[in-house]
Amino acid sequence: MSEQQRFHSADEVLTWMDSYCAKKIQPGLERMQSVLTQLDHPERRLKCIHIAGTNGKGSTAAMIASSLQHAGYPVGLFTSPYIQHWSERIVVDGEPIADASLVNWANHLYPYVIQLEKETGERVSPFEWWTLIAICYFVYEASPWFVVWETGMGGRLDSTNVVYPLVSVIPHIGIDHTQFLGSSLTEIAHEKAGIIKRGVPTVIGEMDEEALVEIAHVAQAQKSRLYQWDKEYTMTGQGDQYDFVSPFRTIAGVKIPLLGEHQVRNAATALMTLEVLRQFYATVLEEDEVRVGLEKTSWPGRCEVISSQPPILLDGAHNETGARALAHTIHKHFPNRRIAMLIAMMKEKEVEAILQPILPFVEKVVVTQVDDVRALPPSVLKDKITSLAPELMVTVAGNAEEGMAELRTSGTPEELILVTGSLYLVAEVRRMIQ
């Protein structure tokens, strides 16, 4: 494609991305800043809630966006990865970006990324491209009042970290992406805390002391007021109703539609973020609007029961913390249930640390792989499972469709099918079922 040519369809944009964009994760803000400078910094017009973290950032983002929307504010939401369709990355008031809008802003940005390569020899990554598309769409076309802005990986060098937000949010920090973020909680926390800006309030969820110390250190250096789980705010209750308690007000009778005890903490983090917006940015949020917004939150593929005959539980647990949260959810919500698992994983993951919390609940396993160069070969995954749990029956399926067919054929209507290990696998199975 020459500089004069233009995209005519979303498929053309996606095909160009596959062939042109850098085939690697490339932390750093230089490429983003170069293009945004040429665009006269549209990102400065966004009123962002910036969210980073190892686990929980997506569901926290969804709960914040849903609550603001039900309070009457137009809300943009930028998240990754998508589950069913690429357009889920960029959403306004629950409506994904249209094909025509993608084409329009791809055409607008194309000359700038080509010029970037000419001047620096560097190409944008797919995530940098999506981030630029989102900024242009939100600023020049959709014009939401707020944008809930989720990092891709890390924070300090993540391409989303070009905004100066209203509030920074870090729901949780654990060990993941160690090849890019560091091997210790302190190193990873330092990278995530890179979204904390000078004078901007920060809300943090539950995390280990090692990560907490580093975040508090960065917040203090940035003169950022810190709101910490179980210190400045908490959530009390059980069952399906909770009371949120903060320095500013208590909201009673909160219902959380997402399964898992960890989602209670994520909901509290979302509510504390909303309270910061209410207190310091003149955001009108009535209690009933907040309750309804939380209750109507949908976050596909995360502890999601998508079928009843047989019951199918989807959860993209892809690190140790996520696996432990999934195990806790199974123990609480599916006690004494026979469970068969379909699983695929990526090569770079801590495979044994992810498997260990889940395997005690499982009676049989089908391993498969997703269509990605980073996918762990099923034979390797099978050997890992067998070494950890020799008593389990483990078979291999060539793909997700074969794996689901095998589990449905060999199982009973009451047996729970668990699909986990990779959001890519969860997305594939979800599309298949729906």
C-alpha positions in Angstrom: 0.0 0.0 0.0 1.4 3.4 -0.9 0.9 6.5 1.2 -1.8 7.7 -1.3 -3.9 4.5 -1.0 -6.7 4.3 1.5 -8.5 1.5 3.3 -12.1 0.8 2.2 -13.2 -1.8 4.7 -12.4 -3.0 8.2 -11.1 -6.2 6.8 -8.5 -4.2 4.8 -7.4 -2.5 7.9 -7.0 -5.7 9.9 -5.2 -7.4 7.0 -2.8 -4.4 6.8 -2.2 -4.6 10.5 -1.3 -8.3 10.3 1.3 -7.6 7.5 2.6 -4.3 8.6 2.6 -3.8 12.4 5.6 -4.9 14.5 5.4 -8.6 15.3 6.5 -8.1 18.9 5.6 -6.5 22.2 7.6 -3.3 22.3 7.4 -1.3 25.6 8.1 2.4 25.4 6.2 5.6 24.7 8.5 7.2 22.0 6.4 6.0 19.0 3.1 7.0 20.6 4.5 10.4 21.6 5.9 11.0 18.1 2.6 10.4 16.4 0.5 12.3 19.0 2.8 15.3 18.7 2.1 15.4 15.0 -1.6 15.2 15.8 -1.3 18.1 18.2 -1.9 15.9 21.2 -5.6 14.9 21.1 -5.1 12.6 24.1 -5.0 15.7 26.3 -8.7 16.3 25.7 -9.7 13.0 27.3 -11.0 12.7 30.8 -9.6 9.3 31.7 -9.9 6.8 34.5 -6.6 5.0 33.9 -6.5 1.3 35.1 -3.4 -1.0 35.4 -2.9 -4.2 37.3 -2.2 -7.9 36.9 -5.7 -9.2 37.6 -9.0 -7.5 37.9 -8.4 -4.4 35.8 -10.9 -5.4 33.1 -13.8 -6.2 35.4 -13.1 -3.1 37.5 -13.1 -1.1 34.3 -16.4 -2.6 33.2 -18.0 -1.9 36.6 -16.9 1.8 36.6 -18.1 2.3 33.0 -21.4 0.6 33.7 -22.1 2.8 36.8 -21.1 6.0 35.0 -23.3 5.1 32.1 -26.3 4.4 34.3 -25.7 7.7 36.0 -26.3 9.4 32.6 -22.7 10.1 31.5 -21.5 9.1 28.0 -18.6 6.7 28.7 -15.9 5.3 26.5 -14.2 2.0 27.4 -10.9 0.9 26.0 -9.9 -2.7 27.0 -8.0 -5.7 25.8 -8.0 -8.5 24.7 -11.4 -8.9 23.0 -13.5 -12.0 23.5 -15.8 -12.2 20.4 -15.0 -9.3 18.0 -12.2 -6.9 17.6 -14.6 -3.9 18.0 -15.0 -4.8 21.7 -11.7 -3.1 22.3 -13.2 0.4 21.8 -16.7 1.0 23.1 -19.0 3.9 23.9 -22.1 3.4 26.1 -21.9 -0.4 25.4 -21.7 0.0 21.6 -18.5 -1.1 19.9 -16.8 1.0 17.4 -18.4 0.7 13.9 -16.4 -0.6 10.9 -16.8 2.7 9.2 -15.2 4.5 12.1 -12.3 2.1 12.2 -11.7 2.7 8.5 -12.0 6.5 8.8 -9.5 6.8 11.7 -7.2 4.2 10.1 -7.0 6.3 7.0 -6.4 9.4 9.2 -3.5 7.7 11.1 -1.9 5.8 8.3 0.3 8.6 6.9 1.6 9.4 10.4 2.7 5.8 11.2 4.3 5.5 7.8 6.2 8.8 8.4 7.2 7.4 11.8 8.9 4.4 10.2 10.6 6.6 7.6 12.1 8.8 10.4 12.9 6.2 13.0 12.9 2.9 11.3 10.3 1.7 13.8 6.8 0.3 13.1 3.9 0.6 15.6 2.8 -2.5 17.3 -0.8 -3.7 17.0 -1.6 -2.5 20.5 -0.1 1.0 19.8 -2.2 1.1 16.6 -5.4 0.3 18.5 -4.5 2.9 21.2 -4.1 5.6 18.5 -7.4 4.6 16.9 -9.2 4.8 20.2 -7.8 8.2 21.0 -8.9 9.6 17.7 -12.3 7.9 17.8 -13.0 9.2 21.4 -11.8 12.7 20.8 -12.9 13.5 17.3 -16.1 11.4 16.8 -17.7 9.8 19.8 -16.9 12.5 22.4 -17.7 10.6 25.7 -17.7 12.5 28.9 -15.4 10.0 30.6 -13.1 7.3 29.2 -12.2 4.2 31.2 -8.8 3.5 29.9 -7.2 0.1 30.6 -3.5 -0.6 30.1 -2.4 -3.5 27.9 0.6 -4.7 30.0 2.5 -3.0 32.7 1.9 0.8 33.0 5.0 2.9 32.9 5.9 2.0 29.4 2.5 0.9 28.2 1.2 2.7 25.1 -1.9 3.9 27.1 0.3 5.9 29.5 0.2 9.0 27.3 -2.8 10.4 29.1 -3.0 12.5 32.2 -6.0 10.9 34.0 -8.5 12.1 36.6 -7.7 9.1 38.7 -5.3 6.2 38.5 -6.5 2.7 39.6 -4.6 -0.5 40.4 -6.9 -3.3 41.5 -4.2 -5.9 42.1 -0.6 -6.8 41.4 0.8 -10.3 41.0 3.5 -12.1 39.1 3.0 -12.1 35.3 4.8 -11.0 32.2 8.1 -11.4 34.0 10.1 -11.2 30.8 8.9 -7.6 30.4 8.0 -6.3 33.9 10.5 -8.0 36.2 10.6 -11.1 38.3 9.7 -9.6 41.7 6.6 -8.0 43.0 8.5 -4.8 43.7 9.7 -4.6 40.1 6.3 -5.4 38.7 4.6 -2.9 41.1 7.1 -0.2 40.0 6.0 -0.7 36.4 2.3 -0.7 37.2 2.7 2.4 39.4 4.0 4.2 36.3 0.4 5.3 35.6 0.4 7.3 38.9 0.6 11.0 37.9 1.6 14.0 40.0 -1.3 15.3 42.1 -3.7 12.7 40.7 -5.6 10.5 43.2 -4.8 6.8 43.1 -7.1 3.9 44.2 -5.6 0.5 44.9 -7.1 -2.8 45.6 -5.9 -5.7 47.8 -2.2 -6.7 47.2 0.8 -8.2 48.9 2.8 -6.0 51.2 5.8 -6.0 48.9 3.8 -4.5 46.0 2.0 -2.1 48.4 5.2 -0.6 49.7 6.4 0.2 46.2 3.1 1.7 45.1 3.0 3.8 48.3 6.5 5.0 47.6 5.7 6.1 44.1 2.4 7.8 45.2 4.3 9.7 47.8 6.9 10.9 45.3 4.1 12.0 43.0 2.1 13.7 45.7 -0.8 11.4 44.8 -3.5 10.8 47.5 -3.7 7.0 48.0 -7.0 5.2 48.7 -6.2 1.7 49.8 -8.5 -1.4 50.1 -9.3 -2.3 53.7 -7.9 1.0 55.0 -9.7 3.9 53.3 -12.5 1.7 51.9 -13.9 -1.8 52.3 -16.9 -4.0 51.4 -18.8 -5.9 54.1 -21.5 -8.5 53.8 -22.0 -11.9 52.2 -24.2 -13.8 49.8 -25.4 -11.5 47.1 -25.6 -8.1 49.0 -22.8 -6.0 50.4 -22.3 -2.6 52.0 -19.6 -0.4 50.6 -17.8 1.9 53.2 -15.6 4.8 52.3 -14.5 8.1 53.8 -17.2 9.9 51.9 -20.3 7.7 52.2 -21.6 4.2 52.7 -23.7 2.5 50.0 -25.8 -0.3 51.3 -27.3 -3.2 49.4 -24.8 -3.5 46.6 -25.3 -6.5 44.4 -22.4 -7.9 42.3 -23.3 -9.9 39.3 -19.8 -11.3 38.7 -18.8 -14.6 40.3 -15.9 -14.8 42.7 -14.8 -13.3 46.0 -12.2 -11.3 44.1 -15.0 -9.6 42.3 -16.3 -8.2 45.6 -12.9 -6.5 46.1 -12.9 -5.3 42.4 -16.4 -3.9 42.9 -15.2 -2.0 46.0 -12.3 -0.6 44.0 -14.6 0.5 41.3 -16.9 2.2 43.9 -14.0 4.0 45.5 -13.0 5.3 42.1 -16.5 6.6 41.5 -16.4 8.3 44.9 -13.1 10.1 43.9 -14.9 11.3 40.8 -17.9 12.4 42.9 -15.8 14.2 45.5 -13.2 15.9 43.4 -14.6 16.2 39.9 -18.2 17.3 40.5 -19.6 14.0 39.2 -23.2 13.4 40.2 -23.7 9.8 41.2 -26.8 8.9 43.1 -26.7 5.7 45.1 -29.4 4.0 43.1 -27.7 4.7 39.9 -24.5 3.2 41.2 -26.2 0.1 42.4 -28.0 -0.5 39.1 -24.8 0.1 37.2 -22.9 -2.4 39.2 -25.7 -5.0 39.0 -26.0 -4.7 35.2 -22.2 -5.1 34.6 -21.3 -7.7 32.1 -17.7 -9.0 31.7 -17.7 -12.0 29.3 -15.2 -14.8 29.8 -14.4 -14.2 33.4 -16.0 -16.7 35.7 -18.9 -16.7 33.3 -21.5 -19.5 33.2 -22.5 -19.5 29.6 -24.6 -22.7 29.4 -26.8 -24.8 31.7 -27.1 -28.1 29.7 -24.4 -29.0 30.4 -23.2 -26.1 32.6 -20.1 -24.5 31.1 -17.9 -22.1 33.1 -15.5 -19.9 31.2 -12.6 -18.2 32.9 -9.5 -16.8 31.3 -7.2 -17.5 34.3 -3.7 -17.2 32.9 -1.6 -16.5 35.9 -1.3 -17.9 39.4 -3.4 -15.3 41.1 -6.2 -15.8 38.5 -6.0 -19.6 39.0 -6.3 -19.2 42.8 -9.3 -16.9 42.4 -10.9 -19.5 40.0 -10.2 -22.3 42.5 -11.9 -20.3 45.3 -14.9 -19.6 43.0 -15.3 -23.3 42.2 -15.1 -24.3 45.8 -17.7 -21.7 46.8 -20.2 -21.9 44.0 -19.8 -25.4 42.6 -19.2 -27.6 45.7 -19.2 -31.4 45.1 -19.7 -31.0 41.4 -18.0 -33.3 38.9 -15.7 -31.1 36.8 -14.2 -31.8 33.4 -11.7 -29.2 32.1 -10.6 -28.0 28.6 -7.4 -26.1 28.9 -4.8 -24.4 26.7 -1.9 -22.2 27.7 0.9 -20.0 26.4 4.6 -20.9 26.4 5.7 -17.9 28.5 3.3 -18.7 31.4 4.1 -20.2 34.8 2.3 -23.4 33.9 2.7 -25.4 37.2 1.8 -22.4 39.3 -1.4 -22.0 37.3 -2.3 -25.7 37.3 -1.7 -26.4 41.0 -4.7 -24.5 42.5 -7.2 -25.9 39.9 -6.3 -29.6 39.4 -7.6 -30.8 42.8 -11.2 -29.9 41.7 -11.0 -31.6 38.3 -11.7 -35.3 37.4 -10.7 -35.3 33.8 -8.9 -33.0 31.4 -8.7 -32.3 27.7 -5.7 -30.3 26.6 -5.6 -28.4 23.4 -4.0 -25.3 21.9 -5.0 -22.0 20.3 -4.0 -20.7 17.0 -1.0 -18.6 18.1 2.7 -19.0 17.7 3.1 -18.6 21.5 0.8 -21.5 22.2 2.2 -24.3 24.5 2.1 -27.6 22.6 -0.6 -29.9 24.0 1.8 -32.7 24.6 3.9 -30.5 26.8 0.9 -29.4 28.8 -0.3 -32.9 29.1 3.0 -34.0 30.6 2.9 -31.1 33.1 -0.6 -32.1 34.2 0.3 -35.8 34.5 3.4 -35.0 36.6 1.3 -32.9 39.0 -1.8 -35.2 39.1 -1.0 -38.8 37.9 -4.5 -40.0 38.8 -6.2 -37.7 36.3 -7.4 -38.9 33.0 -5.8 -36.5 30.4 -6.4 -36.6 26.7 -5.4 -34.3 23.8 -7.6 -32.6 21.3 -6.4 -30.9 18.1 -8.4 -27.8 18.7 -11.1 -26.3 20.9 -14.0 -27.6 18.9 -12.7 -31.2 19.1 -12.1 -30.8 22.8 -15.6 -29.5 23.6 -17.1 -32.3 21.5 -15.2 -34.9 23.5 -16.3 -33.4 26.8 -19.9 -33.1 25.8 -20.0 -36.7 24.5 -18.3 -38.3 27.4 -19.9 -36.2 30.2 -23.3 -36.0 31.9 -25.8 -33.1 31.9 -24.8 -32.4 35.5 -21.1 -32.4 34.9 -19.5 -28.9 34.9 -17.3 -28.1 31.9 -14.5 -25.7 32.8 -12.7 -23.8 30.0 -9.6 -22.0 31.2 -5.9 -21.3 30.9 -6.1 -18.7 28.1 -8.5 -15.9 27.2 -7.9 -16.9 23.5 -9.3 -20.3 24.3 -12.2 -18.8 26.2 -13.0 -16.5 23.4 -12.9 -19.3 20.8 -15.2 -21.5 22.9 -17.6 -18.6 23.7 -17.9 -17.8 20.0 -18.5 -21.5 19.3 -21.3 -21.8 21.8 -23.1 -18.5 21.0 
